[in-house]
Amino acid sequence: MSIADYYNFVIIPILGLSVILVFIRFLRGPSIADRVISLDMLILMAIGIVVIYSIIHNQSTFLDIAMLFALIAFLGTVAFAYYLEERRKRDE
């Protein structure tokens, strides 16, 4: 079994199943925190998919896209934490 077969038959199906399960959590909630965390997980899985695509096709250019996704996910998490902190202060 070559490395490409391992990616195609093991890693990609696991990532696909994970995307489906996390997307269900994104739709069902129940809280806004659950939705934000699941959106963050979807972005992390997109990073994993881009990295695997980059490895399979030997294109290091796609790693820049993965870094951009990581930056967006980090900034989104920070913005959400700031929002929760401000909401907590307002409710007190």
Secondary structure, DSSP 8 states (H G I E B T S, - for coil): --HHHHIIIIIHHHHHHHHHHHHHHHHH-SSHHHHHHHHHHHHHHHHHHHHHHHHHHT-TTHHHHHHHHHHHHHHHHHHHHHHHHHHHHHH-
